[in-house]
């Protein structure tokens, strides 16, 4: 799943051998050069995931040069004991240099009420921390968003390069969860959604 919220573009053409089944298939024949593979195009890959909903988070950090943050849909838990989660970040993200050196991060799991914050941190070329009333620093120094219904502070324990992104593993050290139930913010088919009783399936 991509780390930065972005729109998928072109509709893919079906592979010639699979048009009757309506399936797009990758050519899994190895390339001539070692370390390279044939596969889905970027457009086909994005289309496949476009119908897969994902929770929206804002990730913040400061490696000593000032706060950075981004909106992500790639956060997920991988272990409860020890408490570990991962996310990915594009190498093109303006936050990438800081996250390459930061020791800790704060991951905010957003509610629908934080839609405007999600949009702000997904917008390039703006000062995401211009509104000094919208963020503060934890006692440990990390920038965070107090309005977020749930956040986790964690230490980065591993980074793995994967294509044009970096997968970052984090050991959760501290968490805050609001006692008030909130509708989570979800990204699906290039559109923001709030989940609530109206979307419940019994």
VENHU-V269701 format. One record per residue. N is the residue number from 1. RES is the residue in three letters. PHI is phi in degrees with one decimal (none if undefined). PSI is psi in degrees with one decimal (* if undefined). OMEGA is omega in degrees with one decimal (none if undefined). Layout:
N;RES;PHI;PSI;OMEGA / N;RES;PHI;PSI;OMEGA
This chain:
1;UNK;none;137.8;-178.1 / 2;UNK;-68.4;151.3;-176.9 / 3;UNK;-85.7;-41.3;179.8 / 4;UNK;-91.6;139.5;178.7 / 5;UNK;-70.5;122.0;-179.7 / 6;UNK;-151.0;166.6;-176.3 / 7;UNK;-96.4;136.9;172.0 / 8;UNK;-80.5;146.6;-171.3 / 9;UNK;-103.7;-87.0;-164.6 / 10;UNK;-81.7;141.1;174.3 / 11;UNK;-70.0;131.3;-177.7 / 12;UNK;-80.0;155.7;172.3 / 13;UNK;-89.7;142.6;179.7 / 14;UNK;-70.0;146.3;176.6 / 15;UNK;-64.9;145.4;-173.0 / 16;UNK;-58.9;-37.4;-175.8 / 17;UNK;-78.3;-9.0;-172.0 / 18;UNK;-124.4;15.1;-176.0 / 19;UNK;-64.6;-32.9;-177.8 / 20;UNK;-68.7;-33.2;-178.8 / 21;UNK;-88.7;-8.4;-178.6 / 22;UNK;71.6;29.3;-176.4 / 23;UNK;-114.4;136.6;172.6 / 24;UNK;-96.4;120.4;-175.1 / 25;UNK;-114.4;147.0;176.9 / 26;UNK;-86.3;147.7;170.2 / 27;UNK;-80.1;109.6;-174.3 / 28;UNK;-94.8;16.1;175.6 / 29;UNK;-71.8;128.7;-178.8 / 30;UNK;-60.2;144.8;177.1 / 31;UNK;-74.3;165.8;-179.9 / 32;UNK;-67.0;-33.1;-176.9 / 33;UNK;-90.9;135.5;178.9 / 34;UNK;-59.8;144.9;176.0 / 35;UNK;84.0;1.6;179.0 / 36;UNK;-119.9;148.5;-179.5 / 37;UNK;-137.4;149.4;168.4 / 38;UNK;-78.9;155.4;179.4 / 39;UNK;-176.9;-167.1;178.5 / 40;UNK;-62.6;149.2;171.2 / 41;UNK;-73.1;165.0;178.6 / 42;UNK;-58.7;-39.0;-179.2 / 43;UNK;-66.2;-42.2;178.7 / 44;UNK;-64.8;-39.7;-179.2 / 45;UNK;-65.4;-45.4;178.7 / 46;UNK;-62.6;-39.4;-179.2 / 47;UNK;-63.2;-39.3;-179.5 / 48;UNK;-61.6;-36.8;-177.5 / 49;UNK;-90.4;-8.2;-174.3 / 50;UNK;-64.4;-27.5;-179.5 / 51;UNK;-94.4;9.5;179.3 / 52;UNK;-104.0;107.7;-175.5 / 53;UNK;-69.3;151.9;-179.6 / 54;UNK;-141.9;142.0;174.3 / 55;UNK;-67.3;150.2;-176.6 / 56;UNK;-105.3;135.8;179.6 / 57;UNK;-134.9;156.9;169.2 / 58;UNK;-115.3;129.6;-179.9 / 59;UNK;-109.3;128.6;179.0 / 60;UNK;-125.0;152.5;179.7 / 61;UNK;-161.9;166.2;174.9 / 62;UNK;-152.3;114.5;179.7 / 63;UNK;-96.3;11.6;178.3 / 64;UNK;116.3;-8.3;-178.9 / 65;UNK;-111.3;16.4;-179.4 / 66;UNK;109.0;160.3;-174.7 / 67;UNK;-72.0;144.3;171.6 / 68;UNK;-131.5;160.4;178.5 / 69;UNK;-162.8;157.7;178.7 / 70;UNK;-152.2;156.2;173.3 / 71;UNK;-90.4;135.3;-176.1 / 72;UNK;-136.8;151.0;173.8 / 73;UNK;-120.4;16.8;-173.1 / 74;UNK;-109.0;11.0;-177.4 / 75;UNK;-82.0;129.8;172.2 / 76;UNK;-154.5;152.3;-179.5 / 77;UNK;-80.8;147.0;179.3 / 78;UNK;-124.0;-16.3;-178.0 / 79;UNK;-160.7;141.5;175.3 / 80;UNK;-95.1;-30.7;178.3 / 81;UNK;-133.9;99.1;-0.6 / 82;UNK;-75.1;161.4;-178.0 / 83;UNK;-75.9;103.8;-176.8 / 84;UNK;-125.1;143.5;171.2 / 85;UNK;-140.7;164.4;-179.9 / 86;UNK;-133.0;160.8;169.0 / 87;UNK;-153.3;166.2;177.5 / 88;UNK;-123.3;154.6;179.4 / 89;UNK;-138.6;135.3;178.4 / 90;UNK;-67.3;143.2;177.0 / 91;UNK;-66.6;-16.4;178.6 / 92;UNK;-85.4;-8.0;-178.1 / 93;UNK;-68.3;141.7;177.4 / 94;UNK;-65.9;-18.7;179.2 / 95;UNK;-86.7;-9.7;-174.5 / 96;UNK;-58.0;-45.2;-179.0 / 97;UNK;-60.8;-38.7;178.8 / 98;UNK;-68.4;-44.1;-178.6 / 99;UNK;-70.3;-15.4;175.1 / 100;UNK;-75.5;-17.8;-176.9 / 101;UNK;-122.6;-13.0;-177.8 / 102;UNK;-67.0;145.2;175.1 / 103;UNK;-86.6;-32.8;-175.3 / 104;UNK;-133.7;160.4;176.3 / 105;UNK;-140.4;162.8;170.1 / 106;UNK;-121.8;125.7;179.8 / 107;UNK;-111.1;119.8;-178.6 / 108;UNK;-100.2;120.0;177.5 / 109;UNK;-91.6;111.1;-164.1 / 110;UNK;-85.6;148.9;168.5 / 111;UNK;-98.5;168.6;-178.9 / 112;UNK;-59.0;-26.5;179.3 / 113;UNK;-66.7;-17.7;-179.7 / 114;UNK;-96.2;21.2;-179.1 / 115;UNK;-55.3;-45.5;-177.5 / 116;UNK;-64.7;-37.1;176.8 / 117;UNK;-65.2;-41.7;178.2 / 118;UNK;-59.8;-43.7;178.3 / 119;UNK;-64.3;-41.7;-179.9 / 120;UNK;-60.4;-47.6;-176.1 / 121;UNK;-77.5;-5.7;173.6 / 122;UNK;-98.0;-2.7;-177.1 / 123;UNK;-94.5;128.7;179.3 / 124;UNK;-82.5;151.4;172.1 / 125;UNK;76.0;18.0;178.1 / 126;UNK;-122.9;159.2;175.1 / 127;UNK;-84.8;102.4;-175.2 / 128;UNK;-73.0;-11.3;-179.1 / 129;UNK;-115.4;20.0;-178.4 / 130;UNK;-64.1;-37.0;178.9 / 131;UNK;-82.4;97.0;-174.8 / 132;UNK;-70.4;-11.7;176.9 / 133;UNK;-82.5;-12.8;-174.9 / 134;UNK;-92.3;-9.5;-178.8 / 135;UNK;-143.1;163.3;179.1 / 136;UNK;-150.5;-172.6;176.8 / 137;UNK;-119.6;140.0;173.3 / 138;UNK;-69.3;166.5;178.0 / 139;UNK;-59.6;-25.2;179.2 / 140;UNK;-86.3;-1.4;172.2 / 141;UNK;104.0;-16.0;-176.4 / 142;UNK;-73.6;142.9;173.1 / 143;UNK;-72.0;141.1;177.8 / 144;UNK;-149.5;167.6;-177.5 / 145;UNK;-110.0;103.5;-175.7 / 146;UNK;-59.9;-25.2;-177.8 / 147;UNK;-76.0;-11.5;-178.8 / 148;UNK;-67.0;133.4;-178.1 / 149;UNK;-69.3;-21.9;-178.8 / 150;UNK;-151.2;133.0;174.9 / 151;UNK;-146.3;154.8;177.6 / 152;UNK;-128.7;133.7;171.8 / 153;UNK;-101.7;133.9;-177.7 / 154;UNK;-147.2;161.4;177.3 / 155;UNK;-98.4;131.4;177.5 / 156;UNK;-70.6;125.0;-177.9 / 157;UNK;-114.0;-12.7;179.3 / 158;UNK;-162.4;148.8;173.8 / 159;UNK;-132.9;137.8;179.5 / 160;UNK;-134.8;123.1;176.4 / 161;UNK;-71.3;132.2;-179.6 / 162;UNK;-141.6;99.6;-176.7 / 163;UNK;61.6;-128.0;179.4 / 164;UNK;-91.6;15.9;-178.3 / 165;UNK;-130.4;168.4;173.2 / 166;UNK;-120.5;127.5;175.0 / 167;UNK;-91.8;126.2;-173.9 / 168;UNK;-117.0;125.2;177.9 / 169;UNK;-99.7;137.0;-173.1 / 170;UNK;-131.0;135.9;173.7 / 171;UNK;-95.5;116.5;-177.3 / 172;UNK;-70.1;129.1;-178.5 / 173;UNK;-110.2;-29.5;-173.3 / 174;UNK;-153.6;146.9;179.3 / 175;UNK;-145.5;152.2;173.7 / 176;UNK;-132.5;131.0;176.9 / 177;UNK;-132.8;129.6;-179.8 / 178;UNK;-66.9;143.7;177.6 / 179;UNK;-76.2;-14.2;-179.5 / 180;UNK;-92.7;127.7;179.4 / 181;UNK;-64.0;141.1;-178.9 / 182;UNK;-137.2;153.1;177.1 / 183;UNK;-79.4;119.9;-178.2 / 184;UNK;-69.0;150.2;177.3 / 185;UNK;-90.9;129.2;-176.4 / 186;UNK;-128.3;146.1;176.6 / 187;UNK;-112.6;124.4;-176.8 / 188;UNK;-148.0;128.9;177.8 / 189;UNK;52.2;45.6;176.6 / 190;UNK;63.3;27.3;-179.0 / 191;UNK;-139.4;145.0;177.2 / 192;UNK;-81.0;142.9;178.9 / 193;UNK;-140.3;151.9;170.7 / 194;UNK;-112.3;133.8;179.6 / 195;UNK;-97.8;134.0;179.1 / 196;UNK;-157.7;-162.6;-179.9 / 197;UNK;-58.8;-30.9;-178.9 / 198;UNK;-64.7;-23.4;-177.9 / 199;UNK;-105.1;4.6;-177.3 / 200;UNK;-73.6;136.6;176.8 / 201;UNK;-114.4;118.8;-179.9 / 202;UNK;-95.1;*;none
